[in-house]
Amino acid sequence: MAKDQVTIFSFRRLCFTIFLLSAFSFIPFIYWCHGYGPCYSLYQKMEKKQNQPIHLLTFPYAWNHLSFTPNQPSKVLKIALFVKKWPQRSHAGGLERHALTLHLGLAKRGHELHIFTTYPSNSSFPRYPIANLHFHLSKPTDGGYLEQALVWKQFQTQNSTGRPFDVVHTESVGLLHTRSRNITNLAVSWHGIAYETIHSDIIQELLRRPEEPQAYALTERALRVVKEVRFFPAYAHHVATSDHAGDILKRIYMIPEDRVHIILNGVDEETFKPDIARGKEFKRKFGVLQSRTLVLGMAGRLVKDKGHPLMFEALKQLLIENDTFRGSIVVLVAGDGPWGARYRELGANIIVLGPLEQAQLADFYNAIDIFMNPTLRAQGLDHTLLEAILCGKPVMATRLASITRSVIVDTEMGYTFSPTIASLKKILCKVLDDGKEALQRKGQAARQRGLRLFTATKMVAAYERLFLCISEDKNNADGYCHHQAPLNYHSRLSQI
């Protein structure tokens, strides 16, 4: 018994000794860990990294996530823009609207803009009361493109007048790669590339009716991708207008990461904003009955590749099969194209408005409960989605990578569907089941994201900073190509 007590006492003393040794050993470990060890790497180094400036040319996300100073820069840029067509009222496409919003914004910030574009075919050219905005017009080719030899001569004349251009910008292939090859201060904005379009070709083939001839677009498109991969490197810097396009340019087209920059499209937040009164007046003007529970809306070109045959068939079937749907909804269709007449055949539930001007479009968005975009074109970033979002409306669109990665990133702000009639009908019924209150909550969430990413102010600031960066002396290591990140920068990026 005594022997057992001695054994227990010895064991306790051993444990106490080990505890004291551990405690005293842990103190220098903490000191070492804080200054030199793995803890320092995980925490102090991370904090130090957060406080370091971002090198913008290698920034992997959309520049819209960054906040640039609203103050005008000390450097005034002389900018050349090549765009094949300048917007003409309500008939402008996405590329032309992007050119208009961006470069008017840059001109208003004091930069000197020289725009090389074509004469309009059947209307007068618009005038702007901006002294530092200059247009150099030329006759288009038979295909509607810029006559390269002529615009290059115009460019050289302006480049040798006063001071040379600080930066050259081309919307898509406004300036061909054969001319851009040796311009180091050039950026091209892509609003659609061939690799993206392959998805659209697959969808079109799956939707083709047996009596329709088979298209051979997929084979042709693959060859087009190979051609683009070969000539795209002739452009110094590439701006992708969606996260998906940026990924393709880096991975598939193998363009170095420091030459690919993601800047999402933006729309005028002063034009497109919530206005309940104007929305009510719009509905009254076009005879939308107050008894209708939900007002759905579509806008844009009413053509096949924008998905209107799909939407037409889905609406047609639901109006026949579902009494609740037929008695509850009305669809406003803004735009022009051959499918406008077809929509009128569906009866009183569909109101075809025709093409609308910008101010009318804002009223249109404010009149609807949800905006629908059934596009089959997997290219660029559709402006109509962004306009509806800034007006505080939820959006519903085809499940295409450019849309799901940049716009409708979750169910809190809208709906996506596969490009089939069954999937589209299912989502339309879900919209009706969710009801007006749920749509309003989704619209508010969509607008909050839109204000962070999709405003013209955000887009203009990002392009301005890119142009300042690629125009500066490359020896200026601490200049416009670096951006000081806020303290919560990394935590915010983890949520992108």
Secondary structure, DSSP 8 states (H G I E B T S, - for coil): -HHHHHHHHHHHHHHHHHHHHHHHHHHHHHHHHHHTSHHIIIIIHHHHHHTSEEEGGG--SBGGGS---SS--SS--EEEEE-S----GGG--HHHHHHHHHHHHHHHTT-EEEEEEE--SSS-------TTEEEEEE---TTS---HHHHHHHHHHHHTSSS--SEEEEEGGGS-HHHHTT-TTEEEEES--HHHHHHHHHHHHHH--TTS----HHHHHHHHHHHHHHHGGGSSEEEESSHHHHHHHHHTS---GGGEEE----B-TTTSS--HHHHHHHHHHTT--TT-SEEEEEES--SGGGTHHHHHHHHHHHHHH-HHHHHHEEEEEES-STHHHHHHTT-TTEEEEE---HHHHHHHHHH-SEEEE------S--HHHHHHHHTT--EEEE--HHHHHHT--STTSEEEE-SSHHHHHHHHHHHHHHHHHHHHHHHHHHHHHHHHHSBHHHHHHHHHHHHHHHHS-TT-TTSTTEEE--TTHHHHHTT-
